[in-house]
Amino acid sequence: MSGEEDAGVAPHGGTLAGRVAIIAGAGAGIGRATALALAEAGADVVLAARRPEPLRELADGVRKSTGRRALAIPTDIADPDAVRALVDGAVAELGRLDVVVNVATYNPGGLLENLERDEFRRAFDINVLGVLEVTRAALPHLRRSRGGSIVQISSEAPRMKLAGLAAYASTKAAMETASAILAREVGGDGIRVNVVAPGTTENAKLSAWIEELARERNTTPAAVRHEMVEDTALRRITLPEDIAATVLFLASPAARGITGTVTHVNSGLILEP
């Protein structure tokens, strides 16, 4: 039996009371929303990102708004030693580990023929090797907790195959494949591994991109945004909180029968048959 079944929580309770979660890439946007969602569900959270000050501010906000324990551990997930220090420090301080969410990502952008080799390598180091290093470092602790949940944040870029996203899309695709195989490898330990693929998501980077597109097209940001909205079945741009809600579900006992999946949270930007 997995730890989720042993914990005595109703299968559809959705609570993370008594659990500990690491969110790697817990900055603004999806990372922030996820940290708050997991803490509001009862989890103590360990927040990792490269920049220390926003991380400490988020940890303070989590503690004040939810009353849960929140650790801020500045970490570059492209550094294996830093990753091991993150995971070991989290367990030493909070006593266990049940949930890992990998949000950290890097998108160099640019046409493939113009992309610097070092930029492509950096995308691979973070989006594939970094994510998997966090995951691998967590596995022994998840086993000791008698199961757990790993949720990787991907993108719809591997399916949309847009020009200028070769490094980003290909590395996210590699991460998705590795995560699916890992789900089979660790399923016997009660550990679940799932991927969430957001579409266009509201954040500061999106606003900047909309401004840039408006200048290029000699139109207004409102017109560009309207076009993006009309491209979705639900006529809305996905919010970070939408992604966080899906992560919370996959991390919770309610999803105890789900592993090896890619869940698309894109407001109907891409519709699968």
GUSESE-194157 format. One line per field, with one value per residue: residue in one letter; x, y, z of N, C-alpha, C in turn. Coordinates in steps of 0.2 Angstrom, whole numbers, always signed. Example, Ala and Ser with C-alpha at 12.3 -4.5 7.8 and 13.67 -1.06 7.14 Angstrom:
<rs>
nugu = A, S
n_xx = +66, +64
n_yy = -28, -11
n_zz = +39, +35
ca_xx = +62, +68
ca_yy = -22, -5
ca_zz = +39, +36
c_xx = +66, +64
c_yy = -16, +0
c_zz = +39, +39
</rs>
This chain:
<rs>
nugu = M, S, G, E, E, D, A, G, V, A, P, H, G, G, T, L, A, G, R, V, A, I, I, A, G, A, G, A, G, I, G, R, A, T, A, L, A, L, A, E, A, G, A, D, V, V, L, A, A, R, R, P, E, P, L, R, E, L, A, D, G, V, R, K, S, T, G, R, R, A, L, A, I, P, T, D, I, A, D, P, D, A, V, R, A, L, V, D, G, A, V, A, E, L, G, R, L, D, V, V, V, N, V, A, T, Y, N, P, G, G, L, L, E, N, L, E, R, D, E, F, R, R, A, F, D, I, N, V, L, G, V, L, E, V, T, R, A, A, L, P, H, L, R, R, S, R, G, G, S, I, V, Q, I, S, S, E, A, P, R, M, K, L, A, G, L, A, A, Y, A, S, T, K, A, A, M, E, T, A, S, A, I, L, A, R, E, V, G, G, D, G, I, R, V, N, V, V, A, P, G, T, T, E, N, A, K, L, S, A, W, I, E, E, L, A, R, E, R, N, T, T, P, A, A, V, R, H, E, M, V, E, D, T, A, L, R, R, I, T, L, P, E, D, I, A, A, T, V, L, F, L, A, S, P, A, A, R, G, I, T, G, T, V, T, H, V, N, S, G, L, I, L, E, P
n_xx = +4, +2, +9, -1, -13, -11, -11, -23, -32, -47, -50, -54, -52, -43, -34, -18, -13, -1, +9, +24, +31, +41, +44, +51, +58, +50, +45, +38, +21, +16, +24, +23, +9, +7, +14, +6, -6, -3, +1, -11, -18, -13, +0, +17, +30, +44, +53, +61, +72, +82, +84, +87, +79, +66, +61, +62, +52, +41, +40, +38, +26, +18, +19, +12, -1, -6, -1, +7, +23, +37, +50, +64, +75, +88, +92, +100, +95, +102, +114, +120, +125, +119, +106, +105, +108, +97, +86, +91, +92, +79, +72, +79, +76, +62, +58, +52, +47, +35, +29, +34, +37, +41, +44, +53, +61, +68, +69, +77, +73, +73, +77, +82, +94, +100, +103, +113, +125, +128, +117, +107, +112, +110, +96, +94, +101, +93, +79, +78, +89, +91, +78, +76, +86, +82, +71, +77, +85, +75, +69, +73, +69, +55, +51, +54, +44, +34, +28, +22, +20, +26, +26, +28, +31, +27, +24, +14, +22, +29, +19, +14, +24, +31, +39, +55, +55, +63, +73, +67, +55, +59, +67, +57, +49, +58, +59, +46, +45, +55, +49, +37, +42, +49, +38, +33, +44, +45, +33, +29, +34, +24, +25, +20, +21, +18, +14, +11, +4, +4, -4, -5, -2, -7, +4, +19, +28, +20, +13, +23, +26, +15, +14, +26, +22, +12, +18, +26, +16, +10, -2, -14, -10, -22, -29, -21, -21, -35, -36, -28, -36, -48, -43, -44, -54, -62, -62, -53, -38, -27, -25, -11, -16, -25, -17, -10, -21, -23, -11, -11, -22, -16, -6, -12, -21, -33, -29, -24, -24, -18, -5, +10, +4, +1, -7, -17, -18, -25, -35, -42, -34, -27, -35, -38, -41
n_yy = -6, +11, +27, +36, +29, +23, +34, +37, +45, +51, +45, +55, +66, +76, +83, +89, +88, +86, +83, +85, +96, +100, +113, +117, +130, +140, +154, +168, +168, +152, +144, +152, +152, +138, +135, +142, +135, +122, +124, +129, +118, +111, +107, +108, +118, +118, +130, +133, +142, +152, +166, +174, +184, +186, +173, +172, +182, +176, +164, +170, +176, +164, +158, +168, +168, +155, +149, +138, +129, +136, +135, +143, +140, +145, +139, +133, +123, +117, +113, +99, +97, +107, +104, +92, +97, +104, +95, +86, +95, +100, +88, +86, +97, +97, +84, +74, +69, +71, +76, +82, +96, +101, +116, +125, +132, +135, +145, +149, +154, +159, +156, +140, +139, +150, +149, +149, +136, +135, +141, +132, +121, +125, +126, +112, +108, +113, +111, +97, +89, +95, +95, +81, +78, +84, +76, +63, +64, +66, +53, +42, +48, +49, +36, +32, +38, +30, +31, +44, +59, +65, +80, +86, +102, +105, +110, +116, +118, +107, +101, +111, +116, +128, +140, +146, +140, +129, +124, +125, +117, +105, +100, +100, +90, +79, +79, +75, +62, +55, +56, +49, +36, +35, +34, +21, +14, +17, +15, +3, +6, +14, +27, +41, +48, +62, +74, +91, +101, +117, +129, +145, +156, +167, +180, +190, +189, +185, +197, +206, +199, +201, +215, +216, +209, +217, +229, +224, +220, +232, +236, +235, +231, +226, +221, +210, +202, +199, +191, +180, +175, +172, +161, +150, +137, +140, +153, +161, +166, +155, +154, +156, +150, +141, +131, +128, +122, +110, +104, +102, +93, +82, +80, +75, +63, +61, +58, +46, +35, +39, +40, +43, +52, +65, +80, +92, +109, +121, +129, +125, +128, +119, +105, +88, +73
n_zz = +0, -3, +4, +4, +5, +17, +26, +31, +25, +17, +1, -8, -2, -4, +5, +11, +24, +36, +27, +18, +6, -8, -19, -33, -41, -36, -39, -45, -52, -58, -49, -37, -35, -34, -22, -13, -14, -10, +3, +8, +8, +18, +18, +24, +16, +5, -2, -17, -28, -39, -35, -20, -12, -17, -15, -1, +3, -2, +6, +18, +15, +13, +26, +34, +28, +28, +39, +39, +40, +31, +21, +14, +2, -7, -24, -37, -49, -59, -54, -47, -34, -26, -28, -21, -8, -6, -6, +5, +15, +17, +21, +33, +41, +41, +42, +34, +17, +5, -7, -23, -33, -49, -55, -61, -75, -91, -105, -119, -132, -149, -166, -172, -180, -176, -163, -149, -144, -131, -125, -129, -122, -109, -107, -108, -97, -86, -89, -92, -86, -73, -68, -67, -58, -46, -44, -44, -32, -23, -22, -13, -1, -3, -4, +9, +16, +12, -1, -13, -22, -37, -47, -62, -71, -87, -104, -117, -128, -134, -142, -150, -157, -162, -171, -166, -154, -152, -143, -131, -133, -136, -126, -115, -120, -119, -106, -102, -108, -100, -88, -89, -91, -78, -70, -72, -67, -53, -48, -41, -28, -24, -28, -37, -53, -62, -76, -79, -91, -96, -106, -114, -102, -89, -84, -79, -90, -100, -102, -106, -118, -126, -127, -135, -147, -151, -155, -165, -174, -177, -169, -155, -138, -132, -143, -147, -136, -136, -148, -143, -133, -141, -147, -139, -133, -121, -121, -113, -105, -97, -79, -67, -55, -60, -64, -52, -45, -52, -50, -36, -35, -41, -33, -21, -11, -18, -31, -31, -40, -52, -63, -73, -83, -94, -90, -98, -96, -102, -106, -117, -128, -135, -142, -139, -148
ca_xx = +0, +6, +8, -7, -18, -9, -12, -30, -36, -52, -47, -56, -52, -39, -30, -11, -11, +5, +14, +29, +32, +46, +42, +58, +55, +44, +46, +31, +17, +14, +27, +20, +2, +7, +16, +1, -11, -1, +1, -18, -21, -11, +7, +23, +33, +51, +53, +68, +73, +89, +85, +85, +75, +59, +60, +61, +46, +36, +40, +35, +19, +15, +18, +7, -7, -8, +1, +11, +30, +39, +58, +66, +82, +90, +95, +101, +94, +107, +120, +118, +127, +114, +100, +106, +108, +90, +82, +93, +90, +72, +70, +82, +72, +54, +57, +50, +46, +29, +27, +39, +34, +46, +42, +59, +61, +72, +67, +82, +70, +77, +77, +87, +100, +104, +103, +120, +125, +128, +110, +103, +114, +107, +90, +94, +103, +88, +73, +79, +94, +89, +71, +77, +91, +78, +67, +81, +87, +69, +66, +74, +64, +48, +51, +54, +37, +29, +25, +22, +19, +30, +23, +33, +28, +30, +22, +11, +26, +31, +14, +12, +30, +31, +46, +58, +55, +66, +77, +62, +50, +62, +69, +51, +47, +62, +57, +40, +46, +58, +45, +33, +46, +50, +32, +33, +50, +44, +26, +29, +35, +19, +27, +17, +24, +14, +16, +5, +6, +0, -4, -3, -3, -6, +10, +22, +31, +15, +11, +28, +26, +9, +17, +31, +18, +8, +23, +28, +10, +7, -9, -14, -10, -29, -31, -17, -24, -42, -34, -26, -42, -52, -40, -46, -61, -65, -62, -50, -31, -26, -21, -7, -20, -28, -11, -9, -26, -22, -5, -14, -26, -11, -2, -16, -24, -38, -27, -20, -24, -16, +2, +12, +0, +1, -13, -16, -22, -24, -42, -44, -30, -26, -40, -36, -46
ca_yy = +0, +18, +31, +40, +25, +22, +40, +37, +51, +48, +45, +61, +72, +81, +86, +87, +89, +82, +81, +90, +97, +104, +117, +119, +135, +143, +161, +171, +164, +145, +142, +155, +149, +131, +135, +144, +130, +116, +126, +130, +111, +108, +105, +112, +118, +120, +134, +133, +146, +155, +172, +173, +189, +184, +167, +174, +185, +171, +160, +174, +176, +157, +157, +172, +167, +149, +146, +132, +130, +137, +136, +146, +138, +147, +134, +132, +115, +114, +111, +93, +98, +112, +100, +87, +100, +106, +89, +84, +101, +100, +83, +87, +102, +96, +77, +69, +72, +68, +79, +86, +99, +104, +121, +128, +131, +140, +146, +154, +157, +160, +151, +135, +140, +156, +147, +147, +130, +136, +142, +125, +116, +128, +123, +105, +107, +115, +108, +90, +86, +98, +93, +74, +78, +85, +70, +57, +65, +65, +46, +39, +51, +47, +29, +31, +41, +25, +34, +51, +62, +70, +83, +90, +106, +106, +116, +114, +119, +101, +99, +116, +116, +135, +143, +150, +137, +122, +121, +124, +112, +98, +98, +98, +84, +74, +78, +72, +55, +52, +56, +43, +30, +34, +32, +14, +12, +18, +14, -2, +10, +19, +34, +43, +54, +65, +80, +96, +105, +123, +133, +152, +157, +174, +181, +196, +187, +185, +204, +208, +197, +204, +221, +215, +207, +223, +233, +221, +220, +239, +235, +237, +225, +223, +217, +204, +198, +197, +186, +174, +173, +169, +155, +145, +135, +143, +160, +164, +164, +151, +158, +152, +147, +135, +126, +126, +118, +104, +101, +100, +87, +76, +78, +73, +56, +60, +56, +40, +30, +42, +41, +43, +56, +73, +84, +98, +114, +126, +133, +123, +130, +113, +100, +82, +69
ca_zz = +0, -4, +10, +3, +7, +24, +30, +34, +22, +12, -6, -12, +3, -6, +10, +12, +31, +38, +22, +16, -2, -11, -25, -36, -46, -33, -39, -47, -57, -57, -43, -31, -34, -32, -15, -9, -14, -6, +10, +10, +9, +24, +18, +25, +10, +5, -8, -20, -34, -39, -32, -13, -9, -19, -11, +7, +3, -3, +12, +23, +14, +15, +33, +36, +25, +29, +46, +38, +39, +24, +21, +8, +0, -14, -27, -45, -50, -64, -50, -43, -27, -24, -28, -15, -2, -5, -3, +11, +20, +18, +26, +40, +44, +41, +45, +29, +10, +2, -13, -26, -39, -52, -60, -64, -82, -95, -112, -122, -137, -155, -171, -171, -184, -173, -156, -147, -141, -123, -123, -129, -116, -102, -107, -107, -90, -82, -91, -91, -81, -67, -65, -65, -53, -40, -44, -41, -25, -18, -22, -7, +5, -4, -2, +17, +17, +9, -7, -13, -28, -41, -52, -67, -75, -94, -108, -124, -134, -138, -146, -154, -162, -164, -173, -161, -147, -153, -137, -125, -134, -137, -119, -112, -123, -116, -99, -102, -109, -95, -82, -90, -89, -71, -67, -72, -63, -46, -46, -36, -22, -22, -30, -43, -57, -67, -79, -81, -97, -96, -112, -113, -95, -87, -80, -82, -96, -106, -104, -110, -125, -129, -129, -141, -153, -153, -158, -172, -179, -177, -166, -148, -134, -131, -149, -147, -131, -139, -152, -140, -130, -146, -150, -134, -133, -116, -122, -107, -104, -91, -74, -63, -50, -63, -64, -46, -43, -55, -46, -29, -36, -43, -27, -16, -11, -23, -37, -30, -46, -58, -64, -80, -87, -95, -90, -101, -93, -107, -108, -124, -133, -139, -140, -141, -150
c_xx = +4, +5, +2, -13, -17, -11, -19, -34, -41, -49, -49, -56, -48, -34, -22, -9, -6, +10, +19, +31, +37, +43, +49, +56, +50, +45, +39, +27, +15, +18, +24, +13, +2, +9, +10, -5, -10, -1, -6, -21, -18, -4, +12, +27, +40, +51, +60, +67, +80, +89, +82, +79, +67, +56, +58, +54, +40, +35, +37, +27, +15, +14, +12, +0, -10, -6, +5, +18, +32, +46, +59, +74, +84, +94, +95, +100, +98, +113, +118, +120, +122, +108, +100, +105, +101, +86, +84, +91, +83, +70, +73, +78, +65, +53, +54, +49, +40, +28, +33, +36, +40, +43, +47, +60, +66, +71, +72, +78, +75, +76, +83, +94, +104, +105, +110, +120, +125, +121, +106, +105, +111, +100, +89, +96, +97, +82, +73, +83, +92, +83, +72, +81, +87, +74, +71, +83, +81, +67, +67, +70, +57, +47, +50, +47, +32, +25, +24, +20, +24, +26, +27, +29, +31, +27, +18, +16, +28, +26, +12, +18, +31, +38, +49, +58, +58, +69, +71, +57, +53, +65, +63, +49, +51, +61, +51, +41, +50, +54, +40, +36, +48, +44, +31, +39, +49, +37, +25, +31, +30, +20, +24, +20, +20, +16, +10, +8, +2, +1, -2, -6, -2, +0, +13, +25, +26, +13, +16, +28, +20, +11, +21, +27, +14, +12, +24, +22, +7, -1, -8, -13, -17, -31, -27, -20, -31, -41, -32, -32, -47, -49, -41, -53, -65, -65, -59, -42, -30, -22, -17, -11, -24, -23, -10, -15, -25, -16, -7, -18, -21, -7, -6, -19, -29, -36, -22, -20, -21, -8, +4, +8, +3, -5, -12, -21, -21, -30, -44, -40, -28, -31, -38, -42, -49
c_yy = +6, +22, +35, +36, +24, +28, +41, +42, +48, +49, +51, +67, +78, +85, +84, +88, +84, +80, +87, +90, +102, +107, +120, +124, +139, +151, +164, +166, +157, +143, +145, +152, +142, +131, +137, +138, +124, +118, +127, +123, +108, +106, +110, +112, +121, +123, +135, +137, +149, +161, +172, +177, +187, +178, +168, +177, +180, +166, +164, +175, +170, +156, +162, +171, +160, +146, +140, +134, +131, +139, +139, +144, +140, +141, +135, +125, +113, +112, +105, +94, +102, +108, +95, +91, +103, +101, +87, +89, +101, +94, +83, +92, +100, +88, +72, +73, +68, +70, +83, +89, +103, +110, +125, +127, +136, +139, +151, +157, +158, +154, +146, +136, +146, +154, +145, +140, +130, +137, +136, +121, +119, +125, +116, +104, +108, +111, +100, +87, +89, +96, +85, +74, +79, +79, +64, +58, +64, +58, +43, +41, +49, +40, +28, +34, +36, +28, +41, +53, +66, +73, +88, +95, +107, +111, +112, +115, +113, +99, +105, +117, +123, +136, +147, +146, +130, +120, +120, +118, +105, +96, +97, +92, +78, +73, +74, +64, +52, +52, +50, +37, +29, +32, +25, +11, +12, +17, +8, +1, +14, +26, +36, +49, +56, +72, +84, +100, +111, +126, +140, +153, +164, +175, +188, +195, +188, +192, +207, +206, +200, +211, +221, +214, +213, +228, +230, +221, +227, +239, +237, +230, +222, +219, +210, +199, +195, +191, +179, +171, +169, +162, +149, +143, +138, +150, +164, +162, +161, +155, +153, +147, +140, +129, +123, +121, +111, +100, +98, +94, +81, +75, +75, +66, +55, +57, +50, +35, +33, +43, +40, +47, +62, +76, +90, +103, +120, +130, +131, +126, +125, +108, +93, +78, +64
c_zz = +0, +3, +10, +6, +15, +28, +33, +31, +17, +5, -10, -7, +0, -2, +9, +19, +33, +33, +21, +8, -3, -18, -28, -42, -43, -33, -40, -51, -54, -50, -37, -30, -32, -24, -11, -9, -10, +1, +12, +11, +15, +24, +20, +18, +10, -2, -11, -27, -33, -35, -25, -10, -11, -15, -4, +7, +2, +3, +17, +22, +15, +22, +36, +34, +27, +36, +45, +38, +32, +25, +14, +7, -7, -17, -34, -46, -56, -60, -45, -36, -23, -23, -22, -8, -1, -2, +4, +17, +22, +22, +33, +44, +46, +43, +40, +22, +7, -6, -16, -32, -42, -57, -63, -71, -85, -102, -116, -128, -143, -160, -170, -174, -180, -166, -154, -143, -134, -121, -123, -123, -110, -102, -106, -99, -85, -83, -91, -85, -74, -64, -63, -59, -46, -39, -41, -34, -20, -17, -16, -1, +3, -3, +6, +19, +15, +4, -7, -20, -31, -47, -56, -71, -82, -98, -114, -129, -137, -143, -151, -159, -166, -166, -167, -154, -148, -146, -132, -127, -134, -130, -115, -114, -120, -109, -98, -103, -103, -89, -83, -88, -82, -68, -67, -67, -55, -44, -41, -29, -20, -24, -37, -47, -63, -70, -80, -86, -98, -104, -110, -106, -93, -82, -83, -89, -102, -107, -108, -117, -129, -131, -135, -147, -155, -157, -165, -177, -180, -175, -159, -144, -133, -137, -149, -142, -133, -143, -149, -136, -135, -148, -145, -134, -127, -116, -115, -108, -97, -85, -70, -58, -53, -63, -57, -43, -46, -51, -39, -30, -37, -37, -21, -16, -16, -29, -37, -35, -52, -58, -71, -85, -88, -95, -93, -98, -97, -110, -115, -129, -138, -137, -143, -143, -145
</rs>
